[in-house]
Amino acid sequence: MRRPVTMADVAAQAGVAESTVSHVVNGTRPVSAALRARVLEAISETGYSPNTVARSLATSNTHLIGIVMSALTNRFFVPVVAAIDSAGRRHGYSSVLADSRDRVDDEADAVNMLLSRRVDGIVLTPTAGDRAAVLDKLAAGDVPTVLVDRFADDRFDQVGPENTEATAYLVQHLATLGHDRIAFLSGRKGLSTTSERATGYRLGLERAGLAFEQDLVCSGKSAAATAERSVSGLLARRNPPTAIVSGDKEMTIGVLRALQRSGMRVPDDIALVGYDDLDFGDVLQPALTVMAQPVSEIASTAVNLLIRRITGKAKAMDPQRVQIATTFIHRESCGCALR
């Protein structure tokens, strides 16, 4: 019986150290193009294939999708990552997650790490700030990339929820209940989701015939603690709002804490609606009225676009910008039952 080909055999065939072969196979350290070519040729000649990674190196395809987003610090992205991974597996791809922590430097490190692992493509949720270095690198390297949730660069396919009309609808819904002092809790600056939802808030006021008042808008910076402080300030004013539109689920948690601390009851004392549903939004008392995001559809659309880029089926296709409709979930926190 012929003995299995080992990494040492590949090293001898290529005339390199065994550690060099290991670095090429596992992507653990940069290797010069010349050495890499020798190792790949030796792998091909010897038939060395300890696992799918080694075989994929010879074919320049790892069947790995890199995911870059702040999944460990932002509740919204946890189900997004799971949905992307599930969609990828249906196509025979596995996922590698690199958390960006919503910081530019960490995002750059995450992308570089994934490229060193030879992922076939990247699903990226761009952070706020100067993203040019990361996006320019991906564009220049012709790395198949899809931007998810946040629209940041038309050179790439981009998939996310519809934000403007959805937020406008929430405002109009409150206005039909007689509210004329509707506050808006805005997210982190520099994100398309934040600006689009802020635009929707003003659009909803305009359609309801209500004047825009700057003192009814505050920033929660897409964080529960900041949102709690901002809403506490709103409630302490001489003429507080009678209703609140929260710009995302993380901030909605902060709003609920602020209202609880103030002793205000929802919806008896103040109405509350939110963009994006909470995992437990339907079991809260009262249950939350929200605009829910189509997470599974966003993920499957993004993965389908990415695989078309990876396989070359979309070479002639211009970058796509896809916004997917949200779903209004009518529950109790808006106060309809009271009226």
RAZI-V719337 format. One record per backbone hydrogen bond with DSSP energy under -0.5 kcal/mol. CO is the residue of the C=O (numbers start at 1). NH is the residue of the N-H. Records with the same first field share a line. If there is no record, write none. Layout:
# RAZI-V719337
CO = NH, NH
This chain:
# RAZI-V719337
6 = 10
7 = 11
8 = 12
9 = 13
10 = 14
11 = 15, 16
17 = 20, 21
18 = 22
19 = 23
20 = 24
21 = 25
22 = 26
23 = 27, 29
32 = 36
33 = 37
34 = 38
35 = 39
36 = 40
37 = 41
38 = 42
39 = 43
40 = 44
41 = 45
42 = 46
43 = 47, 48
51 = 55
52 = 56
53 = 57
54 = 58
55 = 59
56 = 60, 61
57 = 60
63 = 94
64 = 66, 120, 121
65 = 96
66 = 123
67 = 69, 98
68 = 125
69 = 71, 100
70 = 73, 74
74 = 77, 78
75 = 78, 79
76 = 80
77 = 81
78 = 82
79 = 83
80 = 84
81 = 85
82 = 86
83 = 87
84 = 88
85 = 89
86 = 90
87 = 91
88 = 91, 93
89 = 92
94 = 65
96 = 67
98 = 69
100 = 103
103 = 107
104 = 108
105 = 109
106 = 110
107 = 111
108 = 112
109 = 113
110 = 114
111 = 115
112 = 116
113 = 117
114 = 119
115 = 118
121 = 66
122 = 124, 146
123 = 68
124 = 126, 148
129 = 131
131 = 135
132 = 136
133 = 137
134 = 138
135 = 139
136 = 140
137 = 141
138 = 143
139 = 142
142 = 144
144 = 122
145 = 157
146 = 124
147 = 159
148 = 150
149 = 151
150 = 152
153 = 156
157 = 147
158 = 322
159 = 149
160 = 324
163 = 167
164 = 168
165 = 169
166 = 170
167 = 171
168 = 172
169 = 173
170 = 174
171 = 175
172 = 176
173 = 177
174 = 177, 179
175 = 178
181 = 183, 242, 243
183 = 245
184 = 186, 218
185 = 247
186 = 220, 221
188 = 191
191 = 195
192 = 196
193 = 197
194 = 198
195 = 199
196 = 200
197 = 201
198 = 202
199 = 203
200 = 204
201 = 205
202 = 206
203 = 207
204 = 208
205 = 209, 210
206 = 209
213 = 216
214 = 217
216 = 184
218 = 186
220 = 223, 227
223 = 227
224 = 228
225 = 229
226 = 230
227 = 231
228 = 232
229 = 233
230 = 234
231 = 235
232 = 236
234 = 237
237 = 240
242 = 271
243 = 183
244 = 246, 273
245 = 185
246 = 275
248 = 252
249 = 253
250 = 254
251 = 255
252 = 256
253 = 257
254 = 258
255 = 259
256 = 260
257 = 261
258 = 262
259 = 263, 264
260 = 263
265 = 269, 270
271 = 244
272 = 289
273 = 246
274 = 276, 291
278 = 281
280 = 283, 284
281 = 288
284 = 286
287 = 332, 333
288 = 290
289 = 274
290 = 292, 329
291 = 276
292 = 327
293 = 295
294 = 298
295 = 299
296 = 300
297 = 301
298 = 302
299 = 303
300 = 304
301 = 305
302 = 306
303 = 307
304 = 308
305 = 309
306 = 310
307 = 311
308 = 313, 314
309 = 312
312 = 315
314 = 317
320 = 158, 322
321 = 323
322 = 160, 324
324 = 162
327 = 292, 329
328 = 330
329 = 290, 331
332 = 335
333 = 272
335 = 338, 339
336 = 339
